[in-house]
Amino acid sequence: MAGNELKMVVDMIRGIVAKPNATIQEQRASFEASMGMMPVPPNTKVTPLRADGIAAEWVEAPGARADHAILYLHGGGYVIGSPVTHRSLAAKLSETSKARVLVIDYRMAPEAPFPAAVEDAVKAYRWLLAQGLSASKLAISGDSAGGGLTLATSVALRDADVALPKAVAMLSPWTDLTGNSETMTTRADKDPMVQKAGLMAMGTLYLNGKDAKTPLASPLFADLRGLPPMLIQVGDHETLLDDSRTLEKNAKAAGVDVTLEVWPEMIHVWHLFHPVLPEGVKALERIGEYLNGKWAA
């Protein structure tokens, strides 16, 4: 059973999201201020750069291998979030995977709606290959919208005949922008972060008039054949639980090597709170173990 740490995190989240009338700029600043407080180990190397024109940063824990890398796509509903909000998570992921983590500041809605985020993620992955990194030592990972973007990027790369990463890892992915899944309602009272109204508002900004079932926007509706092995982690208390369950079913039907982990009592992207939540540490250790297993295969 999750303990007092989880209650503390839930209370913190409720305080952050209890501002329904905040502007997008205010939401971005609030998310960055709150998550930017999550500690990064002092011996972690953070290097700002531009990856083919895209603002990004390398996050490297001690012992990270130069020839192994993860392209990390942050969450935030395609509207908020940045490398700063996910720096602590990226540092822990670099530690557990023993790989460098490239976190990109992809373009977001409403300034740059779909498909800008997909274009930037594909461009960043191609940039990694252009640096001489082998696809067999690469992975793509992301949380929430970044989890959906991880899947959409994999589909776009496959369709462009680009060498695919050895594996992908998705944390509480948002893969269905229709908002019609059963758990969007049945888990609403348990999820302190993601509620349908707010999610659909972000989805509307991102889609900018496109159909919510457009495959690269809602990759749950994409052809998944030929995609890399995938790990999906989701909390049992998430409104987005069915996005992961249905993805697992669709991936299996397409012949993809897929592993779904539903974590009891966990909330949306609990990994972000790993400095205070033991289950966040365990989940990130599991992702590192999974990716290393695939890289070594």
For each residue, the residues with C-beta under 8 A, 3 or more apart:
1: 265
2: 5 6 264 265 266 279
3: 6 7
4: 7 8
5: 2 8 9 276 277 278
6: 2 3 9 10 265 266 267 270 277 279
7: 3 4 10 11
8: 4 5 11 12 276
9: 5 6 12 13 267 270 273 276 277
10: 6 7 13 14 192 267
11: 7 8 14 15
12: 8 9 15 16 34
13: 9 10 16 17 192 193 267
14: 10 11 17 18 192
15: 11 12 18
16: 12 13 19 30 31 34
17: 13 14 192 193 198
18: 14 15
19: 16 22 26 27 30
20: 198
21:
22: 19 26 27 30
23: 26 27
24: 27 28 79 80 110
25: 28 29
26: 19 22 23 29 30
27: 19 22 23 24 30 31 79 80
28: 24 25 31 32 79 80 81 82
29: 25 26 32 33
30: 16 19 22 26 27 33 34
31: 16 27 28 34 35 76 80 81 85
32: 28 29 35 36 82 84 85
33: 29 30 36 37
34: 12 16 30 31 37
35: 31 32 38 84 85 86 88 272
36: 32 33 84 85 87
37: 33 34
38: 35 87 88 89 272 273 275
39: 88 275
40: 44 46 87 88 91
41: 44 61 91 95
42:
43: 61 62
44: 40 41 59 60 61 62 91 94
45: 58 59 60
46: 40 57 58 59 60 87 91
47: 57 58 60
48: 55 56 57
49: 56 57 58
50: 53 54 55 56
51: 54 56 102 104 123 124 127 128
52: 123 124 126 127 130
53: 50 123
54: 50 51 104 105 106 120 123 124 127
55: 48 50 83 104 105
56: 48 49 50 51 83 102 103 104 105 124
57: 46 47 48 49 83 87 102 103
58: 45 46 47 49 100 101 102
59: 44 45 46 72 87 90 91 94 100 101 102 103
60: 44 45 46 47 64 94 100 101
61: 41 43 44 64 91 92 94 95 98
62: 43 44 95
63: 95 98
64: 60 61 68 94 95 97 98 99 100 101
65: 68 98 99 100
66: 100
67: 133 134 137
68: 64 65 97 98 99 100 137 138 295
69: 99 100 101 102 128 133 137 138 139
70: 93 94 97 99 100 101 102 138 139 140 141 291
71: 102 104 121 124 125 128 138 139 140 141 153 165
72: 59 86 90 93 101 102 103 104 140 141 142 146
73: 104 106 117 121 140 141 142 146 147 149 150 153
74: 81 82 83 85 86 103 142 143 146
75: 81 86 142 143 144 145 146 147 171 172 174 269
76: 31 79 80 81 82 85 108 144 145 146
77: 80 81 144 145 174 198 199 202 203 206
78: 108 109 113 114 117 145 149 202 203 205 206
79: 24 27 28 76 108 109 110 202 205 206
80: 24 27 28 31 76 77 85 108
81: 28 31 74 75 76 77 85 86 108 145 146
82: 28 32 74 76 85 86 105
83: 55 56 57 74 86 87 90 103 104 105
84: 32 35 36 87
85: 31 32 35 36 74 76 80 81 82
86: 35 72 74 75 81 82 83 89 90 103 143 272
87: 36 38 40 46 57 59 83 84 90 91 103
88: 35 38 39 40 91 92 272 274 275
89: 38 86 92 93 143 271 272 274 284
90: 59 72 83 86 87 93 94 101 103
91: 40 41 44 46 59 61 87 88 94 95 101
92: 61 88 89 95 96 271 274 281 284
93: 70 72 89 90 96 97 101 141 284 287 288
94: 44 59 60 61 64 70 90 91 97 98 99 100 101
95: 41 61 62 63 64 91 92 98 288
96: 92 93 284 285 287 288 289
97: 64 68 70 93 94 101 139 287 288 291 292
98: 61 63 64 65 68 94 95 288 292
99: 64 65 68 69 70 94 137 139 291
100: 58 59 60 64 65 66 68 69 70 94
101: 58 59 60 64 69 70 72 90 91 93 94 97
102: 51 56 57 58 59 69 70 71 72 124 128
103: 56 57 59 72 74 83 86 87 90
104: 51 54 55 56 71 72 73 83 120 121 124
105: 54 55 56 82 83
106: 54 73 116 117 120 121 124 149
107: 111 112 116 117 119 120
108: 76 78 79 80 81 111 112 116 117
109: 78 79 112 113 114 116 202 205 206 208
110: 24 79 113 205 208
111: 107 108
112: 107 108 109 116 117
113: 78 109 110 116 205 206 207 208
114: 78 109 117 118 206 207 208 210 214 216 217
115: 118 119 216 217
116: 106 107 108 109 112 113 119 120
117: 73 78 106 107 108 112 114 120 121 145 149 206
118: 114 115 121 122 149 152 153 156 216
119: 107 115 116 122 123
120: 54 104 106 107 116 117 123 124
121: 71 73 104 106 117 118 124 125 140 149 150 152 153 156
122: 118 119 125 126 153 156 157 160 162
123: 51 52 53 54 119 120 126 127
124: 51 52 54 56 71 102 104 106 120 121 127 128
125: 71 121 122 128 129 138 140 153 157 162 165
126: 52 122 123 129 130 162
127: 51 52 54 123 124 130 131
128: 51 69 71 102 124 125 131 133 138
129: 125 126 133 135 138 162 163
130: 52 126 127
131: 127 128
132:
133: 67 69 128 129 137 138
134: 67 137 138
135: 129 138 163 164 165 166
136: 166 295
137: 67 68 69 99 133 134 166 295
138: 68 69 70 71 125 128 129 133 134 135 165 166
139: 69 70 71 97 99 165 166 167 168 169 291 294 295
140: 70 71 72 73 121 125 150 153 154 165 168 169
141: 70 71 72 73 93 150 168 169 170 171 287
142: 72 73 74 75 145 146 147 148 149 150 170 171 173
143: 74 75 86 89 146 147 170 171 172 173 269 271 272
144: 75 76 77 147 148 171 172 173 174 194 240 268 269
145: 75 76 77 78 81 117 142 148 149 174 202 206
146: 72 73 74 75 76 81 142 143 149 150 171 173
147: 73 75 142 143 144 150 151 170 171 172 173 174 175 232
148: 142 144 145 151 152 170 173 174 175 177 218 219 243
149: 73 78 106 117 118 121 142 145 146 152 153
150: 73 121 140 141 142 146 147 153 154 168 169 170 173
151: 147 148 154 155 168 170 173 175 219 222 227 230 247
152: 118 121 148 149 155 156 215 216 217 219 222
153: 71 73 118 121 122 125 140 149 150 156 157
154: 140 150 151 157 158 164 165 168 227 228
155: 151 152 158 159 215 216 219 222 223 224 227
156: 118 121 122 152 153 159 160 216
157: 122 125 153 154 160 162 164
158: 154 155 161 162 164 226 227
159: 155 156
160: 122 156 157
161: 158
162: 122 125 126 129 157 158
163: 129 135
164: 135 154 157 158 226 227 228
165: 71 125 135 138 139 140 154 168 228
166: 135 136 137 138 139 228 229 291 294 295 297
167: 139 228 229 230 231 290 291 294 295
168: 139 140 141 150 151 154 165 227 228 229 230 231
169: 139 140 141 150 230 231 233 287 290 291
170: 141 142 143 147 148 150 151 173 230 231 232 233 244 247
171: 75 141 142 143 144 146 147 233 269 271 283 287
172: 75 143 144 147 233 234 235 238 240 244 268 269 270
173: 142 143 144 146 147 148 150 151 170 232 234 240 243 244 247
174: 75 77 144 145 147 148 177 199 240 243
175: 147 148 151 218 219 220 243 244 246 247
176: 179 180 181 218 220 221 242 243 246
177: 148 174 203 206 207 212 213 217 218
178: 181 212 213 218
179: 176 184 196 199 200 203 212
180: 176 184
181: 176 178 184 239 240 241 242 243 246
182: 185 186 242
183: 186 187 238 239 240 241 242
184: 179 180 181 187 188 196 199 239 240 242
185: 182 188 196 239
186: 182 183
187: 183 184 190 191 237 238 239 241
188: 184 185 191 195 196 239
189:
190: 187 237 238 267
191: 187 188 194 195 237 238 239 267 268
192: 10 13 14 17 267
193: 13 17 267 268 269
194: 144 191 198 199 238 239 240 268
195: 188 191 198 199 239
196: 179 184 185 188 199 200 239
197: 200 201
198: 17 20 77 194 195 201 202
199: 77 174 179 184 194 195 196 202 203 239
200: 179 196 197 203 204
201: 197 198 204 205
202: 77 78 79 109 145 198 199 205 206
203: 77 78 177 179 199 200 206 207 212
204: 200 201 207
205: 78 79 109 110 113 201 202 208
206: 77 78 79 109 113 114 117 145 177 202 203 217
207: 113 114 177 203 204 210 211 212 214 217
208: 109 110 113 114 205
209:
210: 114 207 214 217
211: 207 214
212: 177 178 179 203 207 217 218
213: 177 178 218 221
214: 114 207 210 211 217 218 221
215: 152 155 218 219 221 222 223
216: 114 115 118 152 155 156 219 222
217: 114 115 152 177 206 207 210 212 214
218: 148 175 176 177 178 212 213 214 215 221 222
219: 148 151 152 155 175 215 216 222 224
220: 175 176 243 246 247 250
221: 176 213 214 215 218
222: 151 152 155 215 216 218 219
223: 155 215 254
224: 155 219 227 250 251 254 256
225: 254 255 256
226: 158 164 256
227: 151 154 155 158 164 168 224 230 251 254 256
228: 154 164 165 166 167 168 256
229: 166 167 168 256 257 258 259 294
230: 151 167 168 169 170 227 251 256 257 258 259
231: 167 168 169 170 258 259 261 286 287 290 291
232: 147 170 173 244 247 248 258 259 260 261
233: 169 170 171 172 261 263 271 283 286 287
234: 172 173 238 240 241 243 244 245 260 261 262 263 266
235: 172 238 241 262 263 265 266 267 268 270
236: 241 262 263 264 265 266
237: 187 190 191 265 266 267
238: 172 183 187 190 191 194 234 235 241 266 267 268
239: 181 183 184 185 187 188 191 194 195 196 199 268
240: 144 172 173 174 181 183 184 194 234 243 244 268
241: 181 183 187 234 235 236 238 244 245 262
242: 176 181 182 183 184 245 246
243: 148 173 174 175 176 181 220 234 240 246 247
244: 170 172 173 175 232 234 240 241 247 248 260 262
245: 234 241 242 248 249 260 262
246: 175 176 181 220 242 243 249 250
247: 151 170 173 175 220 232 243 244 250 251 258 260
248: 232 244 245 251 252 258 260
249: 245 246 252 253
250: 220 224 246 247 253 254
251: 224 227 230 247 248 254 256 258
252: 248 249 255 256 258
253: 249 250
254: 223 224 225 227 250 251
255: 225 252
256: 224 225 226 227 228 229 230 251 252
257: 229 230
258: 229 230 231 232 247 248 251 252
259: 229 230 231 232 290
260: 232 234 244 245 247 248
261: 231 232 233 234 286
262: 234 235 236 241 244 245
263: 233 234 235 236 266 270 279 283
264: 2 236
265: 1 2 6 235 236 237
266: 2 6 234 235 236 237 238 263 270 279 283
267: 6 9 10 13 190 191 192 193 235 237 238 270
268: 144 172 191 193 194 235 238 239 240
269: 75 143 144 171 172 193 272
270: 6 9 172 235 263 266 267 273 277 279 280 283
271: 89 92 143 171 233 274 280 283 284
272: 35 38 86 88 89 143 269 280
273: 9 38 270 276 277 280
274: 88 89 92 271 277 280 281 283 284
275: 38 39 88 280
276: 5 8 9 273 280
277: 5 6 9 270 273 274 280 281
278: 5 281 282
279: 2 6 263 266 270 282 283
280: 270 271 272 273 274 275 276 277 283 284
281: 92 274 277 278 284 285
282: 278 279 285 286
283: 171 233 263 266 270 271 274 279 280 286 287
284: 89 92 93 96 271 274 280 281 287 288
285: 96 281 282 288 289
286: 231 233 261 282 283 289 290
287: 93 96 97 141 169 171 231 233 283 284 290 291
288: 93 95 96 97 98 284 285 291 292
289: 96 285 286 292 293
290: 167 169 231 259 286 287 293 294
291: 70 97 99 139 166 167 169 231 287 288 294 295
292: 97 98 288 289 295 296
293: 289 290 296 297
294: 139 166 167 229 290 291 297
295: 68 136 137 139 166 167 291 292
296: 292 293
297: 166 293 294
